[in-house]
Amino acid sequence: MSAPADLPEPDRVEGAPHPRETERLLGQSEAESRFLEAYTSGRLHHAWLITGPRGVGKATLAWRLARFLLATPADDGGMFAPEPPSSLDIDAGHPVARRLMALSEPGLFLLRRGPNDKGDRLSQDIRVDETRKLKGFLHMSASDGGRRVVIVDSADELNTNAANAILKLLEEPPEGAVFLLISHQPTRLLPTIRSRCRELRLSPLAPDVLTQALAAAGAEGDIQTDALGQLAAGSVGEALTLTHLDGLGLYAEICATFAEAPRYDRPRALKLSTLATGAANADRYDLILHLFDLFLTRLARSGAGLPPTAEAAPNEAAILARLSPGGAAARAWATTQQELSAAAQHGRAVNLDPSALILDMVFRINETADAVAAR
């Protein structure tokens, strides 16, 4: 259930508390109300698929539901049954809450990526041997009675054999077990898994809620919420990643690189490429590729008459307007975005040199700017 001590937890965002350490969930009251209504009406489903963009609180909700289910006494229908709960809140001092924090609660199984065969790093997916441990947990805990909760974080990472093993458990759910499956891209899951779950979809956070969530997550310093909100698309997880890796600064460098395109700023391009090299910069490399994709998307939307509501970098509005002045330019940028997104995915898959991939993207973007200017 827990990751080896020398390996990072696969479901923790660097620089942020783990979802089990977050007591409050901001901006998702509708999803909480739907679950609570199902519980209090006696229609608690055995499997819930918690969906929505990355970083909007899906894992936090799963841990809140687990605390609630394991700490709330079942209504036996007797004369002295407790009043139906009016919220999912469980006191942090409750024994269940303390055990969950320590990953020692016997009623919970956390299914997530484990170590690879060598044990020196995390595997790329959730493998079937991890699901075999889950089957053992369900079998052994059945004799204890009471409710059991399984968190799958995330279901997107199940490999084929593991997904089929989970499907069988969902088809024949053990008595008293509730499955909470977290998914960022539910359309990629087996349709049969989706069909056996009730969905709780979470929405992107509004700007004011994003500000509160960042403060609750411990973000410090002068947070440029409007700019973060533009790039993070209402995801506190994305906003924390941007804050931790200076994403706003990186995006500003991308915009400045093409401020005079097709006369792009070569020194800035070289600087960007060097920032992504080396194993220690793997997260920054991924972020730079993501920010290039966002830049191209914002160019296409701007030319199509949907400019951003706020700037994510200094002079961004003027740069977008100059490079993408109308519908023809928007189409050109949309095509470039699709091509470079595929190229980035391929480059990552074959371990292409990060510096070379980034410089190639810069050249391709500059070529599109040249073509747009010539029209």
C-alpha positions as CSV (number, residue, x, y, z in Angstrom):
1,M,0.0,0.0,0.0
2,S,2.9,2.4,0.7
3,A,5.8,3.1,-1.6
4,P,9.3,2.0,-0.6
5,A,10.9,4.6,1.6
6,D,13.6,5.5,-0.9
7,L,11.0,6.0,-3.8
8,P,8.7,8.9,-4.2
9,E,5.0,8.4,-3.8
10,P,3.6,8.2,-7.3
11,D,0.4,10.0,-6.4
12,R,2.1,13.1,-4.8
13,V,2.6,16.4,-6.6
14,E,6.1,17.7,-5.7
15,G,5.9,20.7,-3.5
16,A,2.3,20.0,-2.3
17,P,0.7,18.0,0.5
18,H,-0.4,14.5,-0.3
19,P,-4.2,14.3,-0.9
20,R,-4.6,12.3,2.3
21,E,-3.1,15.2,4.2
22,T,-5.7,17.7,2.7
23,E,-8.8,17.9,4.9
24,R,-10.8,20.4,2.9
25,L,-11.9,20.1,-0.7
26,L,-12.6,23.5,-2.4
27,G,-14.9,24.1,-5.3
28,Q,-16.4,20.6,-5.6
29,S,-19.5,20.8,-3.4
30,E,-21.7,19.4,-6.2
31,A,-19.8,16.2,-6.4
32,E,-19.7,15.9,-2.6
33,S,-23.5,16.4,-2.4
34,R,-24.2,13.8,-5.0
35,F,-22.2,11.2,-3.1
36,L,-23.7,12.1,0.2
37,E,-27.2,12.0,-1.2
38,A,-26.6,8.5,-2.5
39,Y,-25.3,7.4,0.9
40,T,-28.1,8.9,3.0
41,S,-30.8,7.5,0.6
42,G,-29.4,4.0,0.9
43,R,-28.3,3.9,-2.8
44,L,-24.5,3.8,-2.2
45,H,-23.0,2.3,-5.3
46,H,-20.1,-0.2,-5.0
47,A,-17.9,1.6,-7.5
48,W,-17.3,5.3,-8.2
49,L,-15.3,6.8,-11.0
50,I,-14.0,10.2,-10.0
51,T,-13.2,12.1,-13.2
52,G,-12.1,15.6,-14.3
53,P,-8.9,17.5,-15.3
54,R,-5.7,16.8,-13.4
55,G,-5.2,18.8,-10.2
56,V,-8.8,19.7,-9.5
57,G,-9.2,17.6,-6.3
58,K,-10.0,14.1,-7.5
59,A,-7.6,12.3,-5.2
60,T,-8.5,14.7,-2.3
61,L,-12.1,13.7,-2.8
62,A,-11.3,10.0,-2.9
63,W,-9.5,10.3,0.5
64,R,-12.4,12.3,1.9
65,L,-14.8,9.6,0.8
66,A,-12.6,6.9,2.3
67,R,-12.4,8.7,5.7
68,F,-16.1,9.2,5.7
69,L,-17.0,5.7,4.7
70,L,-14.6,4.0,7.2
71,A,-15.4,6.4,10.1
72,T,-19.2,6.7,9.8
73,P,-21.1,4.0,11.6
74,A,-23.6,2.1,9.4
75,D,-27.3,2.7,10.0
76,D,-28.7,-0.6,11.2
77,G,-32.2,0.7,11.1
78,G,-32.6,0.4,14.9
79,M,-34.4,2.8,17.2
80,F,-31.2,4.5,18.3
81,A,-29.6,4.8,14.9
82,P,-27.6,8.0,14.5
83,E,-28.9,11.0,12.5
84,P,-28.0,10.8,8.8
85,P,-24.7,12.7,8.2
86,S,-25.0,16.2,6.7
87,S,-21.4,16.4,5.4
88,L,-18.4,14.3,4.5
89,D,-16.3,16.0,7.2
90,I,-14.5,13.7,9.7
91,D,-12.5,15.1,12.6
92,A,-8.7,14.9,12.0
93,G,-8.4,13.4,15.5
94,H,-10.7,10.5,14.7
95,P,-8.8,7.1,14.9
96,V,-9.6,6.3,11.3
97,A,-8.3,9.7,10.1
98,R,-5.1,9.2,12.0
99,R,-4.6,5.7,10.6
100,L,-5.3,6.8,7.1
101,M,-2.7,9.6,7.5
102,A,-0.2,6.9,8.5
103,L,-1.3,4.5,5.8
104,S,-2.1,2.0,8.5
105,E,-5.9,1.7,8.2
106,P,-6.8,-2.0,7.8
107,G,-10.0,-1.1,6.0
108,L,-8.3,0.7,3.1
109,F,-6.3,-0.6,0.2
110,L,-4.4,2.0,-2.0
111,L,-3.7,0.7,-5.5
112,R,-1.1,2.7,-7.2
113,R,2.2,2.2,-9.1
114,G,4.8,0.2,-7.3
115,P,8.5,-0.3,-7.8
116,N,9.8,-1.8,-11.0
117,D,11.5,-5.2,-11.2
118,K,14.8,-3.9,-10.0
119,G,13.2,-1.9,-7.2
120,D,15.2,1.2,-8.0
121,R,12.4,3.3,-9.5
122,L,8.6,3.3,-9.9
123,S,7.1,1.3,-12.7
124,Q,5.4,3.1,-15.5
125,D,2.0,1.5,-14.9
126,I,0.0,-0.4,-12.3
127,R,0.8,-4.0,-12.8
128,V,-1.2,-7.2,-12.2
129,D,0.9,-8.2,-9.3
130,E,-0.4,-5.2,-7.4
131,T,-4.0,-6.2,-8.1
132,R,-3.2,-9.7,-6.8
133,K,-2.4,-8.0,-3.4
134,L,-5.8,-6.3,-3.6
135,K,-7.5,-9.6,-4.1
136,G,-5.7,-10.9,-1.0
137,F,-6.8,-7.9,1.0
138,L,-10.4,-8.3,0.0
139,H,-10.4,-12.0,0.8
140,M,-8.6,-11.6,4.2
141,S,-10.6,-8.6,5.4
142,A,-14.0,-10.1,4.4
143,S,-14.1,-12.2,7.6
144,D,-13.6,-9.0,9.7
145,G,-16.9,-7.5,8.6
146,G,-17.4,-3.8,8.2
147,R,-16.8,-1.7,5.2
148,R,-13.7,-1.7,3.1
149,V,-12.5,0.9,0.7
150,V,-10.2,0.6,-2.3
151,I,-8.6,3.7,-3.9
152,V,-7.2,3.3,-7.4
153,D,-4.9,6.2,-8.2
154,S,-5.1,6.3,-11.1
155,A,-7.1,3.9,-13.1
156,D,-5.5,5.4,-16.3
157,E,-2.3,3.7,-15.2
158,L,-3.6,0.2,-15.0
159,N,-1.9,-2.1,-17.6
160,T,-4.1,-4.5,-19.6
161,N,-3.9,-7.4,-17.2
162,A,-4.4,-5.2,-14.1
163,A,-7.4,-3.5,-15.8
164,N,-9.0,-6.9,-16.5
165,A,-8.4,-8.0,-12.9
166,I,-10.1,-4.9,-11.6
167,L,-13.0,-5.4,-14.0
168,K,-13.6,-8.9,-12.6
169,L,-13.7,-7.4,-9.0
170,L,-16.2,-4.8,-10.2
171,E,-18.3,-7.4,-11.9
172,E,-18.5,-9.5,-8.7
173,P,-18.0,-6.9,-5.9
174,P,-17.2,-8.3,-2.5
175,E,-19.7,-7.6,0.3
176,G,-19.1,-4.2,1.9
177,A,-16.4,-3.1,-0.5
178,V,-16.5,0.4,-2.1
179,F,-14.1,1.1,-5.0
180,L,-13.0,4.7,-5.7
181,L,-11.3,4.9,-9.1
182,I,-9.6,8.2,-10.1
183,S,-9.3,8.9,-13.8
184,H,-8.0,11.9,-15.7
185,Q,-9.0,10.5,-19.1
186,P,-11.9,8.1,-18.5
187,T,-12.5,7.6,-22.3
188,R,-9.3,5.6,-22.3
189,L,-10.6,3.1,-19.8
190,L,-12.2,-0.2,-20.7
191,P,-15.9,0.6,-21.5
192,T,-16.9,-2.3,-19.2
193,I,-15.1,-0.6,-16.3
194,R,-16.8,2.7,-16.9
195,S,-20.2,1.0,-17.2
196,R,-19.8,-0.6,-13.8
197,C,-19.1,2.7,-12.0
198,R,-21.1,5.7,-11.1
199,E,-19.3,8.8,-12.2
200,L,-18.5,11.8,-10.1
201,R,-17.1,14.5,-12.4
202,L,-15.1,17.4,-10.9
203,S,-14.8,20.8,-12.6
204,P,-11.9,23.2,-13.1
205,L,-11.6,25.6,-10.2
206,A,-12.8,29.2,-10.5
207,P,-10.0,31.8,-10.1
208,D,-11.0,32.8,-6.6
209,V,-11.2,29.2,-5.5
210,L,-7.9,28.5,-7.1
211,T,-6.4,31.2,-5.0
212,Q,-7.8,29.7,-1.8
213,A,-6.6,26.2,-2.9
214,L,-3.1,27.4,-3.5
215,A,-2.9,29.0,-0.1
216,A,-4.3,25.8,1.5
217,A,-1.7,23.8,-0.3
218,G,1.1,25.9,1.2
219,A,2.0,28.0,-1.9
220,E,4.1,30.9,-0.7
221,G,5.3,34.3,-2.1
222,D,3.7,36.6,-4.6
223,I,1.3,34.3,-6.5
224,Q,0.2,35.7,-9.9
225,T,-3.2,34.1,-9.7
226,D,-4.5,35.5,-13.0
227,A,-1.5,34.3,-15.0
228,L,-1.5,30.9,-13.2
229,G,-5.2,30.5,-13.8
230,Q,-4.6,31.0,-17.5
231,L,-2.0,28.4,-17.8
232,A,-3.3,26.0,-15.1
233,A,-6.9,26.0,-16.5
234,G,-8.4,25.8,-13.1
235,S,-6.2,23.0,-11.8
236,V,-4.5,23.6,-8.5
237,G,-2.1,20.7,-9.2
238,E,-1.0,22.3,-12.5
239,A,-0.7,25.7,-10.7
240,L,1.5,24.1,-8.0
241,T,3.7,22.5,-10.7
242,L,4.0,25.9,-12.5
243,T,4.9,27.6,-9.2
244,H,7.4,25.0,-8.2
245,L,9.2,24.9,-11.6
246,D,8.9,28.6,-12.4
247,G,6.4,27.9,-15.2
248,L,5.4,31.5,-15.5
249,G,9.0,32.5,-16.1
250,L,9.4,29.7,-18.7
251,Y,6.2,30.7,-20.5
252,A,7.3,34.3,-20.5
253,E,10.6,33.2,-22.2
254,I,8.7,31.2,-24.8
255,C,6.5,34.3,-25.6
256,A,9.6,36.6,-25.7
257,T,11.4,34.1,-28.0
258,F,8.8,34.7,-30.7
259,A,8.0,38.3,-30.0
260,E,9.6,39.3,-33.3
261,A,9.0,36.0,-35.2
262,P,9.9,35.1,-37.9
263,R,13.0,36.8,-36.5
264,Y,13.0,34.6,-33.4
265,D,15.3,35.3,-30.5
266,R,18.1,32.6,-30.9
267,P,19.8,33.2,-27.5
268,R,16.5,32.7,-25.7
269,A,15.8,29.5,-27.7
270,L,19.2,28.1,-26.8
271,K,18.6,29.0,-23.1
272,L,15.3,27.2,-23.2
273,S,16.9,24.1,-24.7
274,T,19.6,23.9,-22.1
275,L,17.1,24.2,-19.2
276,A,15.6,20.9,-20.3
277,T,18.7,18.8,-20.5
278,G,19.8,16.2,-17.9
279,A,17.9,13.7,-15.7
280,A,17.5,16.3,-13.0
281,N,15.5,18.5,-15.3
282,A,13.1,15.8,-16.5
283,D,10.1,17.5,-14.9
284,R,11.1,20.9,-16.3
285,Y,11.5,19.3,-19.8
286,D,7.9,18.0,-19.6
287,L,6.7,21.4,-18.5
288,I,8.4,23.2,-21.3
289,L,6.9,20.9,-23.9
290,H,3.5,21.5,-22.3
291,L,4.0,25.2,-22.3
292,F,4.9,25.2,-26.0
293,D,1.6,23.3,-26.6
294,L,-0.3,25.9,-24.6
295,F,1.4,28.8,-26.5
296,L,0.3,27.3,-29.9
297,T,-3.2,26.6,-28.6
298,R,-3.5,30.2,-27.4
299,L,-2.3,31.4,-30.8
300,A,-4.9,29.4,-32.6
301,R,-7.7,30.5,-30.4
302,S,-6.7,34.1,-30.6
303,G,-6.8,34.1,-34.4
304,A,-10.1,32.4,-34.3
305,G,-11.6,35.3,-32.3
306,L,-11.2,33.7,-28.9
307,P,-8.3,35.6,-27.3
308,P,-7.3,34.9,-23.7
309,T,-9.3,36.8,-21.1
310,A,-6.0,37.6,-19.3
311,E,-2.3,37.6,-20.1
312,A,-0.2,34.8,-18.9
313,A,3.1,36.6,-19.7
314,P,4.1,40.3,-20.3
315,N,3.0,41.6,-23.7
316,E,1.4,38.2,-24.5
317,A,-1.8,39.8,-26.0
318,A,0.2,41.9,-28.5
319,I,2.4,38.9,-29.5
320,L,-0.7,36.6,-30.1
321,A,-2.5,39.3,-32.0
322,R,0.5,40.0,-34.3
323,L,1.3,36.3,-35.0
324,S,-2.3,35.2,-35.4
325,P,-4.3,38.0,-36.9
326,G,-7.2,36.0,-38.3
327,G,-8.8,32.7,-39.3
328,A,-6.2,31.6,-41.8
329,A,-3.5,32.1,-39.3
330,A,-5.5,30.3,-36.6
331,R,-5.8,27.3,-38.9
332,A,-2.1,27.3,-39.6
333,W,-1.3,27.5,-35.8
334,A,-3.8,24.7,-35.1
335,T,-2.1,22.5,-37.6
336,T,1.3,23.3,-36.2
337,Q,0.1,22.5,-32.7
338,Q,-1.2,19.1,-33.7
339,E,2.0,18.3,-35.6
340,L,4.3,19.4,-32.8
341,S,2.3,17.7,-30.1
342,A,2.7,14.4,-32.0
343,A,6.4,15.1,-32.5
344,A,6.9,15.8,-28.8
345,Q,5.1,12.6,-27.9
346,H,7.3,10.6,-30.3
347,G,10.5,12.4,-29.1
348,R,9.7,11.5,-25.5
349,A,8.9,7.9,-26.5
350,V,12.3,7.4,-28.3
351,N,14.3,9.4,-25.8
352,L,15.3,12.1,-28.3
353,D,17.8,14.6,-26.9
354,P,15.7,17.3,-25.1
355,S,17.7,20.1,-26.4
356,A,17.4,18.9,-30.0
357,L,13.6,18.4,-29.7
358,I,13.0,21.9,-28.2
359,L,15.2,23.6,-30.9
360,D,13.3,21.7,-33.6
361,M,10.0,22.9,-32.2
362,V,11.3,26.5,-32.2
363,F,12.4,26.2,-35.8
364,R,9.0,24.8,-36.8
365,I,7.1,27.5,-35.0
366,N,9.3,30.1,-36.6
367,E,8.5,28.6,-40.0
368,T,4.8,28.9,-39.4
369,A,5.3,32.5,-38.3
370,D,7.1,33.1,-41.6
371,A,4.3,31.5,-43.6
372,V,1.7,33.5,-41.8
373,A,3.5,36.8,-42.3
374,A,3.9,36.1,-46.1
375,R,0.2,35.8,-46.6
